[in-house]
Amino acid sequence: MVLESEFPPDERVEKEIESLQEKGFDLSIAAYTFSQKPAIELINGYRIYRKAISRTLYKSSAAILLLPFYFIFWHRFLNGILKREKFDIIHIHDLPLSKVGYRLSQRYGMKLVCDQHEYYSNWIVRTRHYNTMAGKMIRFFSNWEKYERKYLQKADMVITVEDSLKKIYIEKVLLSPDRVITLPNTPRKRDFLSNDIDPEIINRYKDRFVLFYGGSLDHLRGIEFIADCMVELKKEIDNILFLVAGKENRAFSMKRMIERLRIEKYVEYVGWVSLDKLSSYIAASHICLFVPRADNLEINNTIATKIYQYAAMGKPVIVSEAGMMREFVENNAIGFSTRYGDIKGFCEVVKRIYGHPEIAGDISKRAIRIAGEYTWENTSRDFLEFYARL
């Protein structure tokens, strides 16, 4: 497995590793590192190979289709491993390194798996770094749709996160239906259990009415919209708190946003939270949130991992009008949707739940029941069957 990030942690990757190990597969991970982590490390029965990367080289990855340096780094790194070790499959996480994966699969006689965490060509054009002046120039000359089509068509297996995206890959990227599978990023049963809650975290927020968001932090996630709503909500709910956990994108700053809106007393950013603590923060909350803009194919055709996590802890969820998430939440009656940018509508939903605790009680029972169907143990079956055939 090849991963474009520090490792560990990565919840999805670790779940895949664990499931494949249980089926008898022997795995190794290749990842870069910015720190002084060991070049080779054995963890939980699998080996991690790491290669130090400079910040400058990492930033050049934004222009990966124009400048070869990032490709060269990964090709040399992986080729060095493959000269010493024999593997049957090379499993590439996310689109950018599919080209490297394909070339090495041909050289060393391996099957190629391309694991798509996002509908990449649709996602990257909306990122902040691709919408600066320099980024727009890079975007103009970087044909991600062509690259996506070329290398995913060469894969022996393509993994996507929802059936609706699988359909898009078949119809737009022209993939063969028998080479695409769906693997939603659902929680493992053991990761979100009420008996694993940290009482210290619960006690810390017991006097606040907590709105919680957990996940990546960038301008695509609706964080600024929630912060704008907090300016209004604090006028009517004295003890309200927007609690945020996650890793900031390099172009996004929680601190600057909080200071600009002068809501320091009503927003707390706890940084990245490990999976074993995440359930405690969710348990300490009253409402859980994910309200991104709903202006693109990818966001309308996926259900974010956090929605399943919130449901597993029995919490009311507020989502934006993003298609699949709105339908999942509303059809299962586990929360509410509000239009991105509609401050009045969002605040009304929050105030309704705040003023009527019985709403949350009714939702909790349904959410926990629904979440029982959407566990990793259930949703990973196709993935494991396909891997066994591969």
N, C-alpha and C positions, 0 to 999 in steps of 0.2 A: 504494500500500500504506500502510495506517495501522497503526502499532505503538505500543502503550501501554508504552513504555520508552525508555531511552536507546538510541541507535543510531549507529554500530555499537558493540559486536558483538552479533549474534544469529545463531548458526550456521544454524538452520533457515531464517530469513528470507534470509540471504545465499545459501544454496543455491538457494532458489526464484528469487531474483533472477538468479543466474548462469544457471540453466537456461532461464528465460524470455528472457533476453537472447540466448542462443544460438539461440533460435527466432525472433528478430527483434522481440521486444517492447521497447518503450521504457518505462522505469519511473522513478517517483519515489517517495520514502518520506516520510511525515509522522510525526514522533516528537516527544515532549516532551524537555526537557533540564532538569536541575537545575544545570548548570554553565554556563560561558561559551563553549560550542561555537558555531560560526558558525550564523546563522539560515538560511543557504542554503549548501550545500557540494556540490561535484561529486566523486564518488568512483567509480572504476572504470566510468565511463560512465553512472552514474545520479545523479540529484539527490536530496539530502536537505534537506527543509524541517524546521526545528526551531522550537519555541515554548517559551520558558522557563515553568516551572510552579513554584509555591511548594510547600513541603512540606505546608502546611496544606491547600491545594486538593487535592494528591495524596491525602492521607489521607482526604479527604471522599469519595473514590471508593468506599470501603467501603459508603457509604450512597447509592450512585448511583441506586438505584431509588426513594429517598425524597426526596433533595435534588437539585436540578437543576444545581448549580454546575459539576460536572465535565462534564456533558453540554454546558453552555453554552460552557465553555472550548474543547472540541473542535469544536463546531459552528462557532464563530466562526473558529477557526484554519483548519479545512478549507475553510470557505466562502470565506475570503480567498484561498486558493490556487486554488479552482475558478472564481472570478470571472476570474482571470488566465490560467489554463491549461485546455486541453481534454483530458479523459481519456475513454476508452471504458469502463473498468472501475474500480470502487473495491473494493479488496481489504482487508477488515478482519481483523486478527489478534486472535483470542480474542473471546469473546462480548460483553463489556460495551458496546462501541461499535457493535454491530450496528444499534441504533436510529438513531444518527447516520448511519451508512452508508446505511441504507435511505432516510431522508429526503433526503439529498443525492443519492442515485442517482435518486430520483424528480424532484428539481428540475433536475438537469443531464443527465438521459437516459443514465445509465450502467448497466451491468450490476453486480450486487452479488455479491461472493464473500465468504463467511464462513469463515475458516480457524480451526478449533477445535483448539488445542493440547492442551486437556483437555476432558473431559466436564464442562463448567463447573458446571452446577447441582448435580452430584454432588460436585464437588471443593470448591467454596467453603464449603459448610456444615461442612466438617471443618477449615478453617483456624483457626489460633489466634485471630486477631483476631475471628472470628465466634463464638468460644466463651468470650469474656470476658462479664462482666455486661452491658456496653453492647452488645457484639457480638450477644448473644443477642436483645436487643430489636430491633436492626436486622434480624437474620436473620428474626425472626418476621414483620416487615412487608415483607420483600423476597421476593417470589415469583419466584425465579429460574427455576423450571420453566416458569411461564407466559410469562415474558419470552423464554426460550430457544425455546419452541414458536412464539411469535408472530413473532419476527424471523427465525429460521432458515427458517421456512416461506416467507418473502418472498424469500429469497436465490435467485439464479440458479444458484449452485453452493455446496455446503457441503463443506469438506474435513475429514476426520477422520484419526486416526493408525493405526487398525487396522480390519480387516474386522468384528471382533466389535462395535466401537463403531458402525460403519456400520449394522449390524443394529439396534442399540439406537436410533439416530437414526430409522431407518425405522419401528420398531415403537412406540417410546415418544414420540418427538417428532413422529411422523407426517409425516416427510419423504418426498417422492417418490423412489423408488430411482434414477431417472435423473438426479437432481440432487445425489447424494452420491457422493464418491469417497474412496478411501483413499490417504493419502500418509504412509507410515511415515518416521520421522526417522532414516533409516539414514545411515551415513557415506559420504562420497565416497571413491572408491578411493585418491586421492592423499593423503588426510588421515591415514591410519594405515598407514604403511610403515616397515618395520624399518630401512631405510637412512637415515631422517630422524631417528634418535634422537640426542639430545644426550648425549654421553658424560659430561659433567660431572654431569648429574642421575643417571645410572646409577651413577657412582662414589660419589656422595654417600650412597647407600643400600646399597652393596654388602655391608656387614656386618650388615644388618638383614633380618629376615624380615617383609616388608611386606604388610600388608592395605591395599588402596586403595579409596577411594570418591571419585568425581568427580561433581559435580552440585550442584543447589540444596540449601541447608541449612535445614531447618525440622523441626518435630516430626513431620511426616508421613513422613519419609524413613528412619526406623529408625536414625538416628545415635546416639541415646541408648542404644538396645539394644546396638549394637556396643561403645560405650564401657563399658557394664556388663560385657560379655564380656571386655573387655581387663583388667578388674580380676582376673579369674580366669586368663586366658591368660598374663599376665606372671609368674605363679607358676611356670609350667612351661616357658615359652619366653623365655629371658632377653633375646634380641635382637629380640623382636617389636616392631613399630611399626604403628600405625594412622595411615596417611597420608591426609589429607583435603584435597581441592581443591574450591573452589566459592564461591559468593556466599551470605552469611548473610542469611536473612530477618530483618527488623527486630526480630522477637520471639524470635530464636534467637541464642544466644551460645556459640560453641565454647569460649572462654576460661573462662566460668563453669562449664560442664559439666566441663571438664578439671580445674579447680581443686577442684571439689566432690568428684570421685572420686579426686583425688590421683594422677593418672596422667600427669603432665607429661612424664616420661621416655619414655612409650610412645605418645604421640599427638603428631603434628605437623600443624598447619593451615597450609597454604601460601597460602590465599586463592584468589581467582579466577585461573584459569590459561587462557591463550590456547590456541586449538585447536592451533596449531603446536607447543606444548609439552606438550599433554595426552598425546600418544602416548608421550612420554619418561617421564612419571610412571607410566603404565600399564606400560611396558616394565620399569621399575625394581621393579615389584611382583611378588609371588608368588601372591596371590589377590586378585580384585576382587569388590566387594560391592555388593549392593542388596537390603536386607531390610526393606522398608516393612511397615506393618500391611496385612493383606489383608482389610479389613472393609468394602469398598465396591465398587460396580460398576466404577468407572473403573479402579482399580488391578488388578482381576482381568481386565480386558479390554484391557490395553495391554502392550506390550513397550517398556520405557524405552530411549532412545537409547544410554545407557551400556552396556547389555547387548551391543548390536551392536559398540560400540567396544571393549569388553573382548575379545570374540571375535576381532575383526580383529587384535588384538595377540597372540592365542594364549594368553590367560590363563584359568586355572580361575575359575569364577564361583560365588559363593554367593548365592542369592536366598531370599526368604521363600516362604511357601506361596501367594503371589499367582498366580492361575490360569494366565494365558497365559505369564508369565515362567517359572514352574516347569515347565510343559510344554515350552517351548522349550529350556530348559537341560537338563532330564532326558532328553527324547526324542532330543536331539542329542548326549547324553553329553559336555557341555562343562562340567559342574560339578555342584553339589548344591543341594538346597533344605533349609531348616530353618524350623521354625515360629517366627514372631515371638514373642519373649519367652522362648524355650527356650534359656537360656544354656548348659546342659549340652550340648544337641544341637549348637549352633553351635560350641562349643569342641571337641567331638569331631571334627567335620569338619575344622576348622583343624589340629588335631593330627595327623590322619590324613595330610593333604597334607604337613605339615611333616616327618613321620617317613618318608614314602614319596615322594621326589621323582619317581619314575617315573610316579606318577599325573599330575602336572602335565605331564610329557613327552608322555604319551599324549593328554591333553586338548588340548594345544597344536596337534597336527596336525589333529585333528578340527575345532577351533574355527576355524582359519584357512581350512580348506576350506569350512565352513558359511558363514563371513562373506563369502566370495566371492560367494555368492548374494544376500546382503542388502546391496547397495550402493545408493547414491542413484541411480546411473546406471540400475539395473534397476527400482527401485521407484517412480521418478518418471514412468514412461511414461504411466500413466493421467492423471496431473495435466496433463502437457503436451498430451496428445491432447484432453482436455476443454477446456483453455484455448484451443486452436486452434479448436475448434468454437464456443466462446463468442464 
